[in-house]
C-alpha cells in the first residue's frame, strides 16, 4: 500500500459514495464499518486498508466536516453494506476481511 493508492481510492469513495455519506449519518457509519478491518482490492491488484482511526478520518474528509473521533468506532468493524459493495464493485473493487 502506498499513499497514492489510498488517495485514488478515497477519490473513488467520494465520487461513488460521497453524496450518500454527506447526506445521511447512517451511510457514514456504514462507510466506517466498511473501511475498518477490511482490505479493499482494486482492479489492478492494488490493495488498501485502514485502521479504525484512519477509517474515521476518511469519513470526516468525505463529509467535509468533523474529525475522526466523530466516526471512530461508530459501527461494527468489517461489515460492508450491500450498497457500498455494489457501488465499489462497479469500479472493480472487492473486499475481504482483514
Steps between C-alpha positions, in 0.01 A plus 500: 500500500614850435362847539413527130281189519319636805454837333353347183274271702377790713425701186295204377319479835410867476386467139303179543368541855553862602148628448356227722774536761455877524122477513439216745670418830402132467681480166804663658503237777466229235804640321702495822398137550595416140848650538596381848636141510470437127737491206374651177647352183500700181482407135876529452596290805530804724393461861398751762422453867423741779541501873193587704635852545584554134158365400351777715727753331375389157136536603561848643690598186222384268238675713718812493438554870600373839791285609582132511369481856150574371503164318757291688333176616165624372394161366602138477846449350532309176134501397447621146152618411369366171461844345867581571624165366289541186609858435868415533465174303385708204850648507673164539552503877424207729562446868618231737508494879836608636 
